[in-house]
Amino acid sequence: MTDNTEHLEKKLGQAIKVRKALETARKYQVDVLSQFAAKLSLSCKGQDVALDNQLAKFRSALNKGMDFEEFSPLIDNMSTMLKKQEAVNSANHRQLLQSITDSGKQLQRVKGLPEDGRRMLRYLLDHELDVQSTNEFIPILDKLVTIYNKALQSKATVLTDTPSSGPDKNPEVAAELLALANELIFDEDVANEVKSIKNNISLNDNVDVLLESALGIVRIIVKSIARERQSAQGFLVSLNQTLEELHSSIIDTTKNSRSMSDELNGLNKKIETKIKSLNEQTQKATSMTELKALVDGELKILSSDLVKREKLERADKEALFASFEKINDRINVLETKVTNYKKRLSEQRFKNLLDGLTKLPNRAAFDDRFNQEFHLFDLQKTDVTLVVIDIDHFKSINDQYGHSAGDKTLQVIARALKKSIRKSDFIARYGGEEFVLLMPGMPLGQAKQPLEKVRTTIKSIPFKFKEKQVQITISLGATQFKEGDTPLSAFDRADDALYEAKNSGRDRICLRE
Ligand SMILES: Nc1nc2c(ncn2[C@@H]2O[C@H](COP(=O)(O)OP(=O)(O)OP(=O)(O)O)[C@@H](O)[C@H]2O)c(=O)[nH]1
């Protein structure tokens, strides 16, 4: 072999090596491309059948090693389809967004959704729906499903907790009905009936039970009104009787007096005539003996008439006196009846201003006094501190130990509150487990100390329920009347302070300037 041949062989060998390397590289590239196409077609799979078919063809062409020239129509076809798919995707995206928003809003309207679920839902609807791709909807849908679950669970708990009460429950109406029943003052003889109705309301907020309870209360009210009306009618009848008796006494007296005065007039006339005739006869008398006999006889008759007249006058006076006494007695009876009735009426009014359970002034009485104090403040600008007081976690007392225990607690706390304030302060039961205190002449800056005393007094009451020692605390929110206030704005400020006391841990006083 010549050098030249050797050289050519070497070159050929090198060329073959390069070609092999190129073929290997190309094969590798085709493999990568077909794997990519396979992955792409798998990820697009299911979106559109025609596109799926095209992608399958493309994959098998790549596997077979089809000429690149032949891929071109396949790729064009797929591009058009992908473009169409893009439009379909974006329409789907819009529709998905709309249906998530709609179902979220619908969920918001569902009653009894737990507070954390409600908050999560509000945030989701307000801030999380601005997504660009369909995939981003997945965590949102996941959240929405969680909130739906929470809502369903809470509904299911309510239903299984009280299986006998049925699904139509209305705790708000129950609370309002109870508060109204607590505002009313009933007579002693219906106290037990009222107590059992209140118990029913607090144990059961089923609409049917509430309706029956409301009817029960209305029946009792109607009965009391009828009784009150009857007693008013009775009073009027007896008043009328006494007036009639009085009237007939006066008529008797007048008649009697008139007949007596007729008799007296007759007698007076007789006496007058006698005196006149005596006068005439004395003129005519001719002798002393005749005159004496005449005067003697006439004087006897005259003196007996005079005695008769005196008797008659005395009898007249006595009869008149007796009659006046009778009339006086009747007037006294009348006066006593009217005074008693007035007393009853004012007791009734007083009762209307008193809370039946705690015997503290009620909300109506507070409103009166509050407006009065406000009016005085407007005129005199004196310091008046207003405090709203609320028993902490009172619901749990009712829930754990029963409504009667709750009632007793309210009575004990009301008494303790009344004892721990000044005589000049005014405390009322505002409703439920809420009390209001007015402290005239007390600047807010100096109110903290006496209010602390009120708070610790209540905290140290040794309550015991079902053999268990229980500590009960109160929260207080206080403010002072200030220039430009209305009763409402002052009250709202005290209420805000109470809210702050509750939110910052309860068993405390918050002041609001
Ligand atoms: N026993 C009884 N309970 C009453 C009366 N008036 C209102 N209530 C109950 O008082 C409870 C008040 O509960 P909430 O308003 O939830 O307040 P709370 O449990 O005291 O909790 P916080 O105020 O947040 O500390 C409700 O359960 C009412 O039914 C009443 O005259 N007697």
PDBQT file of the ligand as one rigid body, heavy atoms in Angstrom, charges set to zero:
ROOT
HETATM    1  N1  LIG A 601     -81.640  33.690  82.415  1.00  0.00    +0.000 N 
HETATM    2  C1  LIG A 601     -81.792  34.778  81.668  1.00  0.00    +0.000 A 
HETATM    3  N2  LIG A 601     -81.029  34.916  80.564  1.00  0.00    +0.000 NA
HETATM    4  C2  LIG A 601     -81.170  36.046  79.833  1.00  0.00    +0.000 A 
HETATM    5  C3  LIG A 601     -82.097  37.053  80.170  1.00  0.00    +0.000 A 
HETATM    6  N3  LIG A 601     -81.995  38.033  79.249  1.00  0.00    +0.000 NA
HETATM    7  C4  LIG A 601     -81.036  37.652  78.363  1.00  0.00    +0.000 A 
HETATM    8  N4  LIG A 601     -80.535  36.455  78.706  1.00  0.00    +0.000 N 
HETATM    9  C5  LIG A 601     -79.495  35.650  78.032  1.00  0.00    +0.000 C 
HETATM   10  O1  LIG A 601     -78.253  36.330  78.100  1.00  0.00    +0.000 OA
HETATM   11  C6  LIG A 601     -77.395  35.778  77.103  1.00  0.00    +0.000 C 
HETATM   12  C7  LIG A 601     -76.528  36.860  76.500  1.00  0.00    +0.000 C 
HETATM   13  O2  LIG A 601     -75.585  36.228  75.714  1.00  0.00    +0.000 OA
HETATM   14  P1  LIG A 601     -74.600  36.970  74.737  1.00  0.00    +0.000 P 
HETATM   15  O3  LIG A 601     -75.195  38.251  74.266  1.00  0.00    +0.000 OA
HETATM   16  O4  LIG A 601     -74.174  35.991  73.711  1.00  0.00    +0.000 OA
HETATM   17  O5  LIG A 601     -73.375  37.402  75.597  1.00  0.00    +0.000 OA
HETATM   18  P2  LIG A 601     -72.506  36.652  76.700  1.00  0.00    +0.000 P 
HETATM   19  O6  LIG A 601     -72.678  35.181  76.722  1.00  0.00    +0.000 OA
HETATM   20  O7  LIG A 601     -72.791  37.369  77.986  1.00  0.00    +0.000 OA
HETATM   21  O8  LIG A 601     -71.057  36.942  76.221  1.00  0.00    +0.000 OA
HETATM   22  P3  LIG A 601     -70.232  38.287  76.215  1.00  0.00    +0.000 P 
HETATM   23  O9  LIG A 601     -71.206  39.431  76.448  1.00  0.00    +0.000 OA
HETATM   24  O10 LIG A 601     -69.632  38.344  74.868  1.00  0.00    +0.000 OA
HETATM   25  O11 LIG A 601     -69.236  38.189  77.325  1.00  0.00    +0.000 OA
HETATM   26  C8  LIG A 601     -78.321  35.113  76.067  1.00  0.00    +0.000 C 
HETATM   27  O12 LIG A 601     -78.130  33.733  76.149  1.00  0.00    +0.000 OA
HETATM   28  C9  LIG A 601     -79.726  35.477  76.547  1.00  0.00    +0.000 C 
HETATM   29  O13 LIG A 601     -80.661  34.434  76.326  1.00  0.00    +0.000 OA
HETATM   30  C10 LIG A 601     -82.906  36.853  81.331  1.00  0.00    +0.000 A 
HETATM   31  O14 LIG A 601     -83.722  37.675  81.707  1.00  0.00    +0.000 OA
HETATM   32  N5  LIG A 601     -82.708  35.703  82.030  1.00  0.00    +0.000 N 
ENDROOT
TORSDOF 0
